[in-house]
């Protein structure tokens, strides 16, 4: 099972090998926080160190990685590249912008009947949105989730059970029966799926609005917890992938509680097989 969900795109990419002359310029297939899959004019070997450049985002994205697979196809090669360890946070903004560009392509097709390539869509999107503050403020993808969580209101030393609405690298939204004041410090406890409770994520409430008899509360996480937040993002992404796999394979749509319970049982079964 993949650690991170893949997002489809055809934005151009440059892959630079150890030899400066070994530059391949083709289209991406998909991107994730942990790596990319793309078309290549040149053949690379598994284990080759490469530099990935995506110039059609703002700012341009450049990160080193390692080739994990390379398959021959009719007009070249398909590559799978994993970013070097610890680069997920750097990649998160690139992935979010790629998804915004793909959404823009769909909007243009529906509204104007124009079918845009990845590079043209990227140029148009950047030109129209580079100056918009709201686009830069929402720099990470929101992952919809309804898994059970626990919220600790730090000042009151009170906790309550809740459900996650969505999760990103820099914040989360959760449900609350009562309003919570802006500026209040809270801790978000995600469920453990490997027999241990996940570490609490600390943050500050930045918005609160009433919805369907409850309140949706937005929290921005502490900036210095970025490395740990990646681990929580991996957990959320794996739960997403597991839920999608169950629906695809069995035709069952799991609730958040069922996803956590069944995924924990799945991991326990895997661990048992390893021990055996």
Sine and cosine of phi, psi and omega as CSV:
sin_phi,cos_phi,sin_psi,cos_psi,sin_omega,cos_omega
0.00,0.00,0.70,-0.71,-0.02,-1.00
-0.93,0.36,0.57,-0.82,0.08,-1.00
-0.95,0.32,-0.56,0.83,-0.05,-1.00
-0.79,-0.62,0.57,-0.82,0.07,-1.00
-0.94,0.35,0.57,-0.82,0.03,-1.00
-0.99,-0.10,0.61,-0.79,0.01,-1.00
-0.87,-0.50,0.86,-0.52,-0.09,-1.00
-0.95,0.33,0.65,-0.76,0.05,-1.00
-0.30,-0.96,0.36,-0.93,0.07,-1.00
-0.83,-0.56,0.43,0.90,0.04,-1.00
-0.90,0.43,0.64,-0.77,0.01,-1.00
-0.88,0.47,0.50,-0.86,0.01,-1.00
-0.63,-0.78,0.53,-0.85,0.12,-0.99
-0.93,-0.38,0.74,-0.67,0.06,-1.00
-0.89,-0.45,0.87,-0.49,-0.03,-1.00
-0.94,-0.33,0.84,-0.54,0.02,-1.00
-1.00,0.06,-0.06,-1.00,-0.01,-1.00
-0.87,0.50,-0.59,0.80,0.10,-1.00
-0.99,0.14,0.85,-0.52,-0.07,-1.00
-0.84,0.54,-0.39,0.92,0.00,-1.00
-0.98,0.18,-0.27,0.96,-0.04,-1.00
-1.00,0.08,0.95,0.33,0.00,-1.00
-0.95,-0.32,0.82,-0.57,0.03,-1.00
-0.91,-0.41,0.78,-0.62,-0.03,-1.00
-0.85,-0.53,0.97,-0.25,0.03,-1.00
-0.56,-0.83,-0.32,-0.95,-0.05,-1.00
-0.99,-0.11,0.51,-0.86,0.18,-0.98
-0.96,0.29,0.44,-0.90,0.20,-0.98
-0.98,-0.18,-0.74,0.68,0.02,-1.00
-0.38,-0.92,0.28,-0.96,0.01,-1.00
-0.73,-0.68,0.40,-0.92,0.13,-0.99
-0.52,-0.86,0.07,-1.00,0.05,-1.00
-0.91,0.41,-0.37,0.93,-0.09,-1.00
-0.97,-0.26,-0.16,0.99,-0.03,-1.00
0.11,-0.99,-0.15,-0.99,0.00,-1.00
-0.66,-0.75,0.37,-0.93,0.24,-0.97
-0.86,-0.51,0.66,-0.75,-0.08,-1.00
-0.43,-0.90,0.22,-0.98,0.12,-0.99
-1.00,0.02,0.57,-0.82,0.00,-1.00
-0.69,-0.72,0.64,-0.76,0.11,-0.99
-0.97,0.23,-0.40,0.92,-0.07,-1.00
-0.94,-0.34,0.44,-0.90,0.06,-1.00
-1.00,0.03,0.70,-0.72,0.12,-0.99
-0.85,-0.53,0.35,-0.93,0.04,-1.00
-0.98,-0.19,0.51,-0.86,0.09,-1.00
-0.85,0.52,0.78,-0.63,-0.04,-1.00
0.98,-0.18,-0.19,0.98,0.03,-1.00
-0.90,0.43,0.67,-0.74,0.10,-0.99
-1.00,0.07,0.73,-0.68,-0.05,-1.00
-0.67,-0.74,0.25,-0.97,0.10,-0.99
-0.91,-0.43,0.80,-0.61,-0.01,-1.00
-0.98,-0.21,0.83,-0.56,0.01,-1.00
-0.85,-0.53,0.81,-0.58,0.10,-1.00
-0.85,-0.53,0.98,-0.20,-0.10,-0.99
-1.00,0.05,-0.24,0.97,-0.07,-1.00
-1.00,0.02,0.52,0.85,0.17,-0.98
-0.77,-0.64,0.25,-0.97,-0.08,-1.00
-0.78,-0.62,0.93,-0.37,0.03,1.00
-0.98,0.22,0.31,-0.95,0.02,-1.00
-0.83,0.56,0.57,-0.82,-0.06,-1.00
-0.97,-0.25,0.75,-0.66,0.04,-1.00
-0.57,-0.82,0.81,-0.58,-0.03,-1.00
-0.46,-0.89,0.51,-0.86,0.04,-1.00
-1.00,0.06,0.41,-0.91,0.00,-1.00
-0.33,-0.94,-0.12,-0.99,-0.02,-1.00
-0.75,-0.66,0.68,-0.73,0.04,-1.00
-0.95,0.30,0.82,-0.58,-0.01,-1.00
-0.96,-0.27,-0.35,0.94,0.14,-0.99
-0.36,-0.93,0.44,-0.90,0.02,-1.00
-0.52,-0.85,0.90,-0.43,-0.04,-1.00
-0.90,-0.45,0.69,-0.72,0.05,-1.00
-0.96,0.27,0.69,-0.72,0.09,-1.00
-0.78,-0.63,0.01,-1.00,-0.13,-0.99
-0.86,0.51,-0.64,0.76,-0.08,-1.00
-0.90,-0.43,0.49,0.87,0.03,-1.00
0.54,-0.84,-0.77,-0.64,-0.06,-1.00
-0.62,-0.79,0.47,-0.88,0.15,-0.99
-0.96,-0.29,0.77,-0.64,-0.06,-1.00
-0.90,-0.43,0.60,-0.80,0.22,-0.98
-0.91,-0.43,0.83,-0.55,-0.07,-1.00
-0.83,-0.56,0.77,-0.64,0.04,-1.00
-0.97,-0.23,0.77,-0.63,0.03,-1.00
-0.93,0.38,0.46,-0.89,0.04,-1.00
-0.87,0.49,0.53,-0.85,-0.06,-1.00
-0.78,0.62,0.72,-0.70,0.07,-1.00
1.00,0.02,0.08,1.00,-0.03,-1.00
-0.99,-0.13,0.07,1.00,-0.07,-1.00
-0.88,0.48,-0.65,0.76,-0.02,-1.00
-0.90,0.44,-0.62,0.78,0.03,-1.00
-0.91,0.42,-0.61,0.80,-0.03,-1.00
-0.97,0.25,-0.36,0.93,-0.12,-0.99
-0.87,0.49,-0.65,0.76,0.02,-1.00
-0.92,0.39,-0.61,0.79,0.05,-1.00
-0.89,0.46,-0.72,0.70,-0.02,-1.00
-0.88,0.47,-0.68,0.73,0.00,-1.00
-0.87,0.48,-0.67,0.74,-0.02,-1.00
-0.94,0.34,-0.61,0.79,0.06,-1.00
-0.86,0.51,-0.68,0.73,0.02,-1.00
-0.91,0.42,-0.61,0.80,0.05,-1.00
-0.91,0.41,-0.61,0.79,0.02,-1.00
-0.93,0.38,-0.67,0.74,0.04,-1.00
-0.90,0.44,-0.62,0.79,0.06,-1.00
-0.90,0.44,-0.64,0.77,0.03,-1.00
-0.88,0.47,-0.67,0.74,0.04,-1.00
-0.83,0.56,-0.70,0.71,-0.01,-1.00
-0.92,0.40,-0.63,0.77,0.02,-1.00
-0.90,0.43,-0.66,0.75,0.01,-1.00
-0.91,0.41,-0.65,0.76,0.01,-1.00
-0.89,0.45,-0.69,0.73,-0.03,-1.00
-0.95,0.33,-0.67,0.74,-0.10,-1.00
-1.00,0.10,-0.57,0.82,-0.13,-0.99
-0.87,-0.49,-0.18,0.98,-0.02,-1.00
0.97,0.25,0.23,0.97,0.01,-1.00
-1.00,-0.07,0.75,-0.66,0.08,-1.00
-0.99,-0.16,0.93,-0.37,-0.09,-1.00
-0.99,-0.13,0.62,-0.78,0.18,-0.98
-0.97,0.24,0.20,-0.98,-0.02,-1.00
-0.88,0.47,-0.66,0.75,-0.05,-1.00
-0.94,0.34,-0.65,0.76,0.02,-1.00
-0.92,0.40,-0.68,0.73,0.02,-1.00
-0.87,0.49,-0.66,0.75,-0.01,-1.00
-0.89,0.45,-0.71,0.71,-0.01,-1.00
-0.89,0.45,-0.68,0.73,0.00,-1.00
-0.92,0.40,-0.68,0.74,-0.04,-1.00
-0.90,0.43,-0.70,0.72,-0.01,-1.00
-0.89,0.45,-0.68,0.74,0.00,-1.00
-0.87,0.49,-0.61,0.79,-0.06,-1.00
-1.00,0.09,-0.38,0.93,-0.16,-0.99
-0.86,-0.51,-0.12,0.99,-0.07,-1.00
-0.85,0.52,-0.48,0.88,-0.07,-1.00
-1.00,-0.03,-0.11,0.99,-0.12,-0.99
-0.99,0.11,0.85,-0.53,-0.04,-1.00
-0.92,0.39,-0.61,0.80,-0.06,-1.00
-0.91,0.42,-0.51,0.86,0.04,-1.00
-0.92,0.38,-0.67,0.75,-0.02,-1.00
-0.96,0.30,-0.52,0.85,0.00,-1.00
-0.93,0.38,-0.62,0.79,0.05,-1.00
-1.00,-0.09,0.98,0.21,-0.16,-0.99
-1.00,0.00,-0.17,0.99,-0.06,-1.00
-0.82,-0.57,0.45,-0.89,0.01,-1.00
-0.93,0.37,0.71,-0.71,0.14,-0.99
-1.00,0.03,0.84,-0.54,0.01,-1.00
-0.99,-0.15,0.95,-0.32,0.01,-1.00
-0.87,0.49,0.71,-0.70,0.00,-1.00
-0.46,-0.89,0.47,-0.88,0.08,-1.00
-0.77,-0.64,0.49,0.87,-0.03,-1.00
-0.96,0.29,0.49,-0.87,0.01,-1.00
-0.94,0.33,0.67,-0.75,0.04,-1.00
-0.67,-0.74,0.16,-0.99,0.08,-1.00
-0.85,-0.53,0.70,-0.72,0.00,-1.00
-0.92,-0.40,0.79,-0.61,0.09,-1.00
-0.95,-0.32,0.87,-0.50,0.09,-1.00
-1.00,0.07,0.97,-0.23,-0.23,-0.97
-0.83,0.56,-0.75,0.66,-0.10,-1.00
-0.91,0.41,-0.65,0.76,-0.02,-1.00
-1.00,0.09,-0.16,0.99,-0.09,-1.00
0.82,0.58,0.60,0.80,0.03,-1.00
-0.92,-0.39,0.58,-0.81,0.05,-1.00
-0.77,-0.64,0.42,-0.91,0.05,-1.00
-0.48,-0.88,0.45,-0.90,0.04,-1.00
-0.98,0.19,0.59,-0.81,-0.05,-1.00
-0.53,-0.85,-0.04,-1.00,0.11,-0.99
-0.80,-0.60,0.63,-0.78,0.06,-1.00
-0.95,0.30,0.64,-0.77,0.14,-0.99
-0.99,-0.10,-0.75,0.66,0.09,-1.00
-0.38,-0.93,0.24,-0.97,-0.09,-1.00
-0.60,-0.80,0.65,-0.76,0.10,-0.99
-0.64,-0.76,0.03,-1.00,-0.04,-1.00
-0.90,0.43,-0.47,0.88,-0.06,-1.00
-0.91,-0.41,0.07,1.00,0.00,-1.00
-0.05,-1.00,-0.04,-1.00,-0.02,-1.00
-0.45,-0.89,0.29,-0.96,0.12,-0.99
-0.80,-0.60,0.70,-0.71,0.00,-1.00
-0.67,-0.74,0.25,-0.97,0.00,-1.00
-1.00,-0.03,0.60,-0.80,0.03,-1.00
-0.64,-0.77,0.66,-0.75,0.02,-1.00
-0.94,0.35,-0.44,0.90,0.00,-1.00
-0.80,-0.60,0.32,-0.95,0.01,-1.00
-0.94,0.34,0.52,-0.85,0.08,-1.00
-0.84,-0.54,0.73,-0.68,-0.09,-1.00
-0.93,0.37,0.58,-0.81,0.10,-1.00
-0.89,0.46,0.66,-0.75,-0.01,-1.00
1.00,-0.05,-0.17,0.99,0.00,-1.00
-0.96,0.28,0.63,-0.77,0.02,-1.00
-1.00,0.02,0.72,-0.69,0.00,-1.00
-0.70,-0.72,0.26,-0.96,0.12,-0.99
-0.85,-0.53,0.71,-0.70,-0.01,-1.00
-0.96,-0.29,0.88,-0.47,0.00,-1.00
-0.98,-0.21,0.95,-0.33,0.07,-1.00
-0.99,0.16,0.38,-0.92,-0.01,-1.00
-0.95,0.30,0.49,-0.87,0.13,-0.99
-1.00,0.01,0.56,-0.83,-0.01,-1.00
-0.84,-0.54,-0.04,1.00,-0.04,-1.00
-0.87,-0.48,0.45,0.90,0.01,-1.00
1.00,0.01,-0.07,1.00,0.01,-1.00
-0.79,-0.61,0.53,-0.85,0.05,-1.00
-0.95,0.30,0.67,-0.75,0.04,-1.00
-0.94,0.34,0.44,-0.90,0.05,-1.00
-0.91,0.41,0.53,-0.85,0.03,-1.00
-0.96,0.28,0.61,-0.79,0.09,-1.00
-0.98,-0.20,0.82,-0.58,-0.03,-1.00
-0.99,-0.10,0.64,-0.77,0.00,-1.00
-0.34,-0.94,-0.07,-1.00,-0.02,-1.00
-0.79,-0.61,0.66,-0.75,0.00,-1.00
-0.94,0.33,0.82,-0.57,-0.01,-1.00
-0.92,-0.40,-0.24,0.97,0.13,-0.99
-0.33,-0.94,0.39,-0.92,0.00,-1.00
-0.44,-0.90,0.82,-0.57,0.01,-1.00
-0.66,-0.75,0.54,-0.84,-0.01,-1.00
-0.98,0.19,0.69,-0.73,-0.04,-1.00
-0.44,-0.90,0.86,-0.50,0.07,-1.00
0.81,0.59,0.70,0.71,0.06,-1.00
0.99,0.16,-0.08,1.00,0.07,-1.00
-0.84,-0.54,-0.11,-0.99,0.07,-1.00
-0.83,-0.55,0.73,-0.69,0.17,-0.98
-1.00,-0.04,0.76,-0.65,-0.08,-1.00
-0.87,-0.50,0.79,-0.61,0.03,-1.00
-0.98,-0.20,0.75,-0.66,-0.04,-1.00
-0.83,-0.55,0.70,-0.71,0.13,-0.99
-0.98,-0.22,0.82,-0.57,-0.04,-1.00
-0.96,0.27,0.36,-0.93,0.08,-1.00
-0.89,0.46,0.71,-0.71,-0.07,-1.00
-0.91,0.42,-0.50,0.87,-0.08,-1.00
-0.99,0.17,0.05,1.00,0.04,-1.00
-0.98,-0.18,0.32,0.95,-0.12,-0.99
-0.83,0.56,-0.68,0.74,-0.02,-1.00
-0.90,0.44,-0.70,0.71,0.01,-1.00
-0.93,0.36,-0.59,0.81,0.00,-1.00
-0.87,0.49,-0.52,0.86,0.08,-1.00
-0.88,0.47,-0.66,0.75,0.02,-1.00
-0.89,0.46,-0.63,0.78,0.04,-1.00
-0.94,0.35,-0.57,0.82,0.04,-1.00
-0.91,0.41,-0.61,0.80,0.08,-1.00
-0.88,0.48,-0.66,0.75,0.03,-1.00
-0.88,0.47,-0.74,0.67,0.01,-1.00
-0.87,0.50,-0.70,0.72,-0.03,-1.00
-0.91,0.42,-0.62,0.79,0.02,-1.00
-0.93,0.36,-0.59,0.81,0.07,-1.00
-0.91,0.41,-0.65,0.76,0.07,-1.00
-0.85,0.52,-0.75,0.66,-0.04,-1.00
-0.90,0.44,-0.65,0.76,0.01,-1.00
-0.90,0.44,-0.70,0.71,0.01,-1.00
-0.88,0.48,-0.68,0.73,0.03,-1.00
-0.90,0.44,-0.65,0.76,-0.02,-1.00
-0.91,0.42,-0.66,0.75,0.02,-1.00
-0.89,0.45,-0.67,0.74,0.00,-1.00
-0.92,0.38,-0.64,0.77,0.01,-1.00
-0.93,0.37,-0.67,0.74,-0.09,-1.00
-0.99,0.16,-0.69,0.72,-0.13,-0.99
-0.94,-0.33,-0.18,0.98,-0.04,-1.00
0.96,0.28,0.33,0.95,0.01,-1.00
-0.97,-0.25,0.72,-0.70,0.07,-1.00
-0.98,-0.19,0.94,-0.35,-0.09,-1.00
-1.00,0.09,0.58,-0.81,0.19,-0.98
-0.98,0.22,0.13,-0.99,0.03,-1.00
-0.87,0.49,-0.70,0.72,0.01,-1.00
-0.89,0.46,-0.68,0.73,-0.01,-1.00
-0.91,0.42,-0.62,0.79,0.01,-1.00
-0.88,0.48,-0.73,0.68,-0.01,-1.00
-0.89,0.45,-0.72,0.69,-0.04,-1.00
-0.89,0.45,-0.74,0.67,-0.07,-1.00
-0.95,0.31,-0.56,0.83,0.03,-1.00
-0.93,0.36,-0.63,0.77,0.06,-1.00
-0.88,0.47,-0.65,0.76,0.03,-1.00
-0.92,0.40,-0.60,0.80,0.04,-1.00
-0.89,0.46,-0.71,0.71,0.02,-1.00
-0.91,0.42,-0.66,0.75,0.01,-1.00
-0.88,0.47,-0.61,0.79,0.02,-1.00
-0.92,0.39,-0.64,0.77,0.04,-1.00
-0.89,0.45,-0.69,0.72,0.00,-1.00
-0.89,0.45,-0.61,0.79,0.01,-1.00
-0.91,0.42,-0.65,0.76,0.02,-1.00
-0.90,0.43,-0.62,0.79,0.02,-1.00
-0.89,0.45,-0.69,0.73,0.01,-1.00
-0.90,0.43,-0.68,0.74,0.01,-1.00
-0.89,0.45,0.00,0.00,0.00,0.00
